[in-house]
């Protein structure tokens, strides 16, 4: 039986509240644990446990020299969304580690950005059953116009947590 995951317990509890409060609670928790996400003010908009949607507002601390969202902030957005959905679906005794990120910048971004990361039922089952492993987490990053400024392939691995 998989070990209990405190992050998943928190998310499940937060999702019992109204959407606006659930989003604020998960965002607060995530920003407190991932300091760079707090610096860039990344928001968690929603999650159902199989997918999550994150937002990066086009604020000055996340901007580049042409007043768009910086490439590093776009990458952080995609990595954060995929890491979050991976983290809440692993057993509590496993440690998630990003193994590979392949980011292609295909067009200039406009305005705020969102990233939606999704896991399949098969990936979740694999994460629950295997002691070590890796998966490619699907993530779609969109800007305010609904365009896809970056294409991402992010591979997450997991290993037993050492105590």
Residue, then its C-alpha position, 0 to 999 in steps of 0.5 A: x500500500x502506498x505511503x500517505x502523501x501530506x501534499x495530496x491530503x492538503x490539496x484534497x482538503x483545500x478542494x473542499x472549500x470554494x474555488x477562490x479560497x481553494x486556489x488561495x490556500x494551494x498558492x500560499x502553500x506552494x509559494x511557501x515551499x518553492x521560494x522562486x515561485x513566490x518571488x515570481x508570484x505564480x498562482x495555482x488556479x485549480x486542480x482536480x488531482x489529475x491536472x493542474x492549472x498555474x498562472x504567471x501574471x505579466x508583472x515587473x519582477x517576472x518580465x524581460x527587457x521587452x516587458x514580456x514574461x521572461x524565458x526563465x519565468x516561462x520555464x519556471x511556470x511549466x516546471x512548477x505545474x508539472x512538478x506539482x501534479x507529479x508531487x501530489x500523485x506520488x506516494x509520500x515515501x517517494x521524492x520527485x526529481x526533474x530529470x529533463x526539460x526540453x523547452x522550445x521558444x516558438x513565438x513571443x508571449x503576450x500578457x499573462x500566461x497559464x500552464x496546464x499539466x496533466x497526468x494519465x490514469x496509467x501514469x498515476x498507477x505507475x507512480x503508485x506501484x513502482x519504487x523508482x521510475x520516470x514519466x513525461x508530464x504533458x504540459x500546455x503553456x498558453x499566453x493571454x491570446x491563447x497562443x502557445x509561445x513555448x513547447x515543453x517536454x518535461x520528464x520527472x523521475x522519482x526515487x525512495x525518500x531517505x530518512 
